Amino acid sequence: MQPLTTRYLKRIDTYIFSEFVLPFLSAGGIIAGVWLGIDRFKQIFKLLASGDYPWYTGFLILVLDIPKIALNILPICILLACFLSFQKLSIQAEFTAMKAAGASYLRILKAVMIFGLIGVLSCFIIAEILIPITAPLNDNIFKSAKKNRETKEIKSFTYTKHYPNQEVQQIFYVKSIKEDLLSNLVMVDFNHKGLINIHLAKNAKWDAEGHGWNLEKGNSSFIDRAAMDGDEGFNHMVSNFKTKFIESETNPLNLIHIYKKIQTLNVLEVWELIKLHEKNNIETSGLNSLKTNFQQRFAYPFTALILAFIGALLGFSSRRESRNWNYITLGLIVFSFFMFQAIFTSFGDSGRMPAILAMWFPNFLLSLVAILISYFKTTR
């Protein structure tokens, strides 16, 4: 048998690649429609019905939502496109003709690899370029269109500041934050030698000029740490105040405002924020989520490449092979994909699992699935 020419092989790649287009667009339209219908359509139409807003306000919100939706559904669309395309080519015996002409099993999968890499690149572009632009615009339009405009409130923010030797220097807790007003603040300060200072305040605001906190309606406790180790008890002094100023080296509001717009940051900005924590020896309640988000920026795009191979491998089937199991396996993989994303992201956010392990372990599992399917298909 004469070896296939490069020109003929390129025609095979182009033909297979063209078969991906229609299933990919169809899958994207269906999944995006379901995704929007679950929640976003309801929010938009409720917004438009509650006030005198032009129809294009809702249309603009939907358009600006497209990058975020596309990022979420892109790997699954690639999986379905590869599966349906290869299933069709198998049914029509076109793969048999390609193999008879001399095209190897791996050579046929070259188009899949290219398609998957385009998916990886697309995920990076959407996450790092489009969403940081469209997400803030979408939020501003949605907020400004609300009849009763409310400022987003952050609840229960905590940070711990350490000395270079990792001993605790300060513990800061606030129950809620609206704009720059902090409510129900607790500050435990270990700065002064031999004393533990505990400040409680109903409200607090950051004073940029004085570089500290203006506290309102609270009390301060001073505990003698040295006396705590003795047997005679220890001194505990409490003083109430209407207003009080506390100097502070750290303004956590900078971190708080960044956390509010974490999805609008690119990967370099997320990395700088993590380094800011490390430089100042600060551990906030959102640090684990920040590390998880950073790892996800790299792990999630490569999911598209792995799913592309899984879809193509499942699509390969002979005439004697039952295709029902391929559809069942595909359904299980789609279900597992969303389940693993939710489970391991939760593990990473909670700190129960290192962020790098939490975000890359699902890809490791999917890679094992791809290897097992490939082994099964090639040995039959």
C-alpha positions, 0 to 999 in steps of 0.5 A: 500500500502506498503511503498517504501523501501530506496533502491527502492527510490534510484533507482528512484533517479538514474534513473531520474538523468541518464535522465538528462545527454543526454539533458544536454550535447545536450543543452550545445553543442548547446548553446555553439556553438551558443555562440562561433559562434556569436563572438569568432570564428570570432575573432580567424579565423580573427587572424589566417588568418592575420598572420603565426600562427599554427592552435593549437593557435586558438584551445588553445584559444578555450579550455581556453575559455571553463570555461567562456562559461560554466559559462554563459550557465550552468544555462540554460543547467540545465533548459533545461535538467530538462524540457526535461527529465521530459517531456519525463518521463511524456509522457511515463507515468513513473511518473504515475507509480512512484506515483502509487508505492507510491513515492510522488511529492516532493520525485520525485523532490529530484533528481532535487535538487541534480542536481541543487546543483551540478550546484551551486557547479560547478558555484562556482568552475568554477568562483573561481578556473578555470577562475582565471587560464585560463582567464589570460593565454587566454588573454596573448595568444590572445594578443601575437598572434596579428600581431600589438600588442597593449597595452590595453587602459583604458578610463575615470578613476575617483576616489574621496578620502574622509576625515574620516568625508566624506568631499572630500579630492581629486578628480582625473580624467584621460581621458585615461591610457596606460601602466602606462602613464596617459593622460589628467589628472585633479587633484583637491586637498583640502588638503591645508587649505584655498586653492583649488589646481587644476592641469591639465597635458597632461601626468603623471606618478607615481613615486614610490620612491618619492611617487607622480606624475610626471606631464608634460605640464600643469598648476596649479591653486590656489584658496583662499577658504576663499575669495570665501565667501566674497563679494570682489572676491577671488584670483586665481593664475595660473602657467604653467609648463613643469614638476612638481612633486605632492606628493600623499598618494594614487596611483590609478594605483594599483586599475586601474590594478586590474580593468583590470583583475577583472574577474581573481580575486576570491571572496576573492580578490574582497572582499579585493579590496572593503575593500581597497576602504573603508579603504582609503575612496576612491570612484572610477568610478568602485566601483559599478561594483566591488560590483555588481561583488562580489554579482554576485559571490553568486547569479548567482550559485543559479540561477542554482538550481532555474532553475532546479526546474522550468524546472522540474515543467514545464516538469510535464504534464498529458495526458490531459494537453496541452504541448504547454504552457509549451514550450511557458513558457520555452521560456519566462523564457529563454528570461527573464533570459538573459534580467534580468541579463543584466538589473539588472547588469546594474542597479548595475554597474551604482549605481541606485540600491544597488548591493545586491538587483540588483543581488539577485532580479532576483533570487527572481523573478525566485523563485516566478515563480517556486512557481506559477508553482508548485501551478498550477501543484499540484492543477490540 
